[in-house]
């Protein structure tokens, strides 16, 4: 069973809790004030989502869009919630709505990583894998020096049981950005799965040298060191606002 068929940990984008002050302090909502208000609504919506109150979360994310129509994270959060509910309820209307919202998110933020991922997953979920690959390849072609589209393409190719192409895109990603901890982590996971433990350990160590707040990287590195008789020191605890999005092919593969 593919490790990808687990619950995705892609984040809901939220902002500082101080934004909730807009609820009790009367202000004139300038464009900046709208963004602060939308941030608080995103925070509340993410908490409701984490509690399984999806309908209430939908209402909050709808408020985000009403408050700040240019808020790309609001479109993404609303799309991801519709996506999850559409799958669970087998509701094609909600899936169509999710697709439209993902595209609106990308209209406002063409390089929104989670939104590209969510839309690609939805296309796969609805039987259009070719469209998913085309989406990611177009993103990569439009950003020749950006590593993130290569990481996402690698996810798709690994899910499609093509580890060689996945490796190619990840190696390209780390060449384009040697300080991308996500790329090194993904490369380590791919090499671990192929049995290249020595190289995987080096990749995990490189990822942690860039960002040591990665529990998954520490976990995998510790596991490999136990298997190979090595040892590691240090620890990493990540304080994150990521929550579960729809069941996708991305959750267990790289989980970044």
C-alpha positions as CSV (number, residue, x, y, z in Angstrom):
1,X,0.0,0.0,0.0
2,X,1.4,3.3,-1.0
3,X,2.5,5.5,1.9
4,X,1.0,8.4,0.1
5,X,-2.5,7.2,0.8
6,X,-2.5,8.7,4.2
7,X,-4.0,12.0,5.5
8,X,-2.1,15.0,4.2
9,X,-0.6,17.4,6.7
10,X,-0.6,20.4,4.4
11,X,-1.1,23.5,6.5
12,X,-4.0,25.9,6.9
13,X,-2.5,29.3,6.7
14,X,-3.1,31.2,9.9
15,X,-1.6,34.3,11.6
16,X,-0.9,35.8,15.0
17,X,-3.5,35.4,17.7
18,X,-3.3,39.2,18.3
19,X,-5.4,39.6,15.2
20,X,-8.4,38.6,17.3
21,X,-8.3,42.0,18.9
22,X,-10.4,43.2,15.9
23,X,-13.3,41.4,17.5
24,X,-13.3,43.7,20.6
25,X,-11.7,47.0,19.5
26,X,-13.8,49.0,17.0
27,X,-11.7,50.1,14.1
28,X,-12.2,51.5,10.6
29,X,-11.3,48.6,8.3
30,X,-8.7,50.0,5.9
31,X,-7.2,47.5,3.5
32,X,-4.6,46.6,6.2
33,X,-7.4,46.3,8.7
34,X,-9.2,43.9,6.4
35,X,-6.1,41.7,6.2
36,X,-5.8,41.6,10.0
37,X,-9.5,40.7,10.3
38,X,-9.2,38.0,7.7
39,X,-6.2,36.6,9.6
40,X,-8.2,36.2,12.7
41,X,-11.0,34.5,10.8
42,X,-8.5,32.1,9.2
43,X,-7.2,31.3,12.7
44,X,-10.7,30.5,14.0
45,X,-11.5,28.5,10.9
46,X,-8.4,26.4,11.3
47,X,-9.2,25.6,14.9
48,X,-12.8,24.6,13.9
49,X,-11.4,22.3,11.2
50,X,-9.0,20.7,13.7
51,X,-12.0,20.0,15.9
52,X,-13.9,18.3,13.1
53,X,-16.4,21.2,12.8
54,X,-16.1,21.4,9.1
55,X,-19.4,23.3,8.4
56,X,-18.5,25.9,10.9
57,X,-15.0,26.1,9.4
58,X,-16.5,26.7,6.0
59,X,-18.5,29.6,7.4
60,X,-15.3,31.2,8.8
61,X,-13.4,30.8,5.6
62,X,-16.3,32.3,3.7
63,X,-16.0,35.3,6.0
64,X,-12.3,35.6,5.1
65,X,-13.1,36.0,1.4
66,X,-15.9,38.4,2.2
67,X,-13.6,40.5,4.4
68,X,-10.5,40.3,2.2
69,X,-11.3,39.2,-1.4
70,X,-7.6,39.1,-2.2
71,X,-6.7,36.7,0.6
72,X,-5.2,33.7,-1.2
73,X,-5.0,31.6,2.0
74,X,-8.7,32.1,2.5
75,X,-9.5,30.7,-0.9
76,X,-7.1,27.8,-0.2
77,X,-8.6,27.0,3.2
78,X,-12.1,27.1,1.8
79,X,-11.1,24.9,-1.2
80,X,-9.4,22.3,1.0
81,X,-12.4,22.1,3.3
82,X,-14.8,21.7,0.4
83,X,-12.4,19.1,-1.0
84,X,-12.4,17.0,2.1
85,X,-16.2,17.2,2.6
86,X,-16.8,16.5,-1.1
87,X,-14.8,13.3,-0.9
88,X,-16.4,12.2,2.4
89,X,-19.9,12.9,1.2
90,X,-19.3,11.9,-2.4
91,X,-20.6,15.4,-3.3
92,X,-19.6,16.4,-6.8
93,X,-20.9,19.9,-6.4
94,X,-18.5,20.5,-3.5
95,X,-15.6,19.0,-5.4
96,X,-16.4,21.4,-8.3
97,X,-16.5,24.2,-5.9
98,X,-13.2,23.2,-4.4
99,X,-11.6,23.1,-7.9
100,X,-12.9,26.6,-8.6
101,X,-11.6,27.9,-5.3
102,X,-8.2,26.4,-5.8
103,X,-8.0,28.2,-9.1
104,X,-9.0,31.5,-7.5
105,X,-6.3,31.0,-4.9
106,X,-3.7,30.6,-7.7
107,X,-5.1,33.7,-9.5
108,X,-4.2,35.7,-6.4
109,X,-1.0,33.8,-5.5
110,X,0.5,32.0,-8.6
111,X,3.2,30.3,-6.5
112,X,1.0,29.1,-3.6
113,X,2.6,25.7,-2.8
114,X,-0.3,24.2,-0.8
115,X,-2.8,25.3,-3.4
116,X,-0.9,23.7,-6.3
117,X,-0.7,20.5,-4.2
118,X,-4.4,20.6,-3.3
119,X,-5.5,21.1,-6.9
120,X,-3.3,18.4,-8.2
121,X,-4.7,16.0,-5.6
122,X,-8.2,16.9,-6.5
123,X,-7.5,16.3,-10.2
124,X,-6.2,12.8,-9.3
125,X,-9.1,12.2,-7.0
126,X,-11.5,13.0,-9.8
127,X,-9.7,10.8,-12.4
128,X,-7.6,13.4,-14.2
129,X,-4.0,12.5,-13.4
130,X,-2.8,13.9,-16.7
131,X,-4.2,17.3,-15.7
132,X,-2.4,17.0,-12.4
133,X,1.0,16.4,-14.1
134,X,0.3,19.2,-16.6
135,X,-0.5,21.6,-13.8
136,X,2.8,20.9,-12.0
137,X,4.9,20.9,-15.2
138,X,3.4,24.3,-16.2
139,X,4.2,25.7,-12.8
140,X,7.8,24.4,-13.1
141,X,8.2,25.8,-16.6
142,X,7.0,29.2,-15.5
143,X,9.5,29.2,-12.6
144,X,12.7,27.7,-14.0
145,X,14.7,28.7,-10.9
146,X,12.2,27.7,-8.3
147,X,12.6,24.4,-6.5
148,X,9.1,23.9,-5.1
149,X,7.4,22.8,-8.3
150,X,10.1,20.1,-8.7
151,X,9.4,18.8,-5.2
152,X,5.7,18.5,-6.0
153,X,6.4,16.8,-9.3
154,X,8.6,14.3,-7.5
155,X,5.6,13.6,-5.2
156,X,3.4,12.8,-8.2
157,X,6.0,10.6,-9.9
158,X,6.7,8.6,-6.8
159,X,3.0,8.0,-6.4
160,X,2.9,6.9,-10.0
161,X,5.6,4.3,-9.2
162,X,8.3,6.2,-11.1
163,X,11.0,6.7,-8.5
164,X,13.6,7.4,-11.2
165,X,11.8,10.5,-12.4
166,X,11.0,11.5,-8.8
167,X,14.7,11.3,-8.0
168,X,15.5,13.4,-11.1
169,X,13.2,16.2,-10.0
170,X,14.4,16.2,-6.4
171,X,18.1,16.4,-7.5
172,X,17.1,19.3,-9.7
173,X,15.3,20.9,-6.8
174,X,18.3,20.8,-4.4
175,X,20.6,22.1,-7.2
176,X,18.3,25.1,-7.7
177,X,18.1,25.8,-4.0
178,X,20.7,24.1,-1.8
179,X,19.1,25.6,1.3
180,X,15.6,24.1,0.8
181,X,15.2,21.8,3.8
182,X,12.0,20.3,2.3
183,X,13.8,19.2,-0.8
184,X,16.6,17.5,1.2
185,X,14.0,15.8,3.4
186,X,12.1,14.6,0.4
187,X,15.3,13.3,-1.1
188,X,16.2,11.5,2.1
189,X,12.8,9.8,2.2
190,X,13.0,8.7,-1.4
191,X,16.5,7.3,-0.9
192,X,15.5,5.6,2.3
193,X,12.6,3.9,0.5
194,X,15.1,2.7,-2.2
195,X,17.4,1.2,0.4
196,X,20.2,3.7,0.0
197,X,20.4,4.3,3.8
198,X,23.8,5.9,3.8
199,X,22.8,8.6,1.3
200,X,19.4,9.0,3.1
201,X,21.1,9.8,6.4
202,X,23.3,12.4,4.7
203,X,20.2,14.0,3.2
204,X,18.3,14.1,6.5
205,X,21.4,15.6,8.2
206,X,21.6,18.2,5.5
207,X,17.9,19.0,5.9
208,X,18.2,19.4,9.7
209,X,21.3,21.5,9.3
210,X,19.1,24.0,7.5
211,X,16.1,23.7,9.7
212,X,16.3,21.6,12.9
213,X,12.6,22.0,13.7
214,X,11.5,19.0,11.7
215,X,10.2,16.1,13.8
216,X,9.8,13.8,10.8
217,X,13.4,14.3,9.8
218,X,14.6,13.6,13.4
219,X,12.4,10.5,13.6
220,X,13.6,9.0,10.3
221,X,17.3,9.9,11.1
222,X,17.0,8.2,14.5
223,X,15.4,5.1,12.9
224,X,18.1,4.8,10.3
225,X,20.8,5.2,12.8
226,X,19.3,2.4,14.9
227,X,19.2,0.2,11.8
228,X,22.8,1.0,10.8
229,X,24.3,1.1,14.3
230,X,25.0,4.8,14.2
231,X,24.0,7.5,16.6
232,X,22.7,11.1,16.5
233,X,22.4,13.9,19.0
234,X,20.0,16.8,19.4
235,X,16.3,17.1,19.1
236,X,13.7,19.0,17.1
237,X,10.2,20.1,18.0
238,X,8.2,21.8,15.4
239,X,5.5,24.3,16.4
240,X,3.2,24.2,13.4
241,X,-0.3,25.2,12.5
242,X,-0.6,22.4,9.8
243,X,-3.8,20.4,10.0
244,X,-5.2,17.5,8.0
245,X,-6.5,18.3,4.5
246,X,-8.3,15.9,2.2
247,X,-7.1,12.3,1.9
248,X,-4.4,12.7,-0.7
249,X,-1.4,10.9,-2.2
250,X,0.9,13.3,-0.4
251,X,0.4,12.6,3.2
252,X,2.9,9.8,3.9
253,X,5.4,10.2,1.1
254,X,7.3,13.3,2.1
255,X,4.9,14.7,4.7
256,X,6.5,18.2,4.4
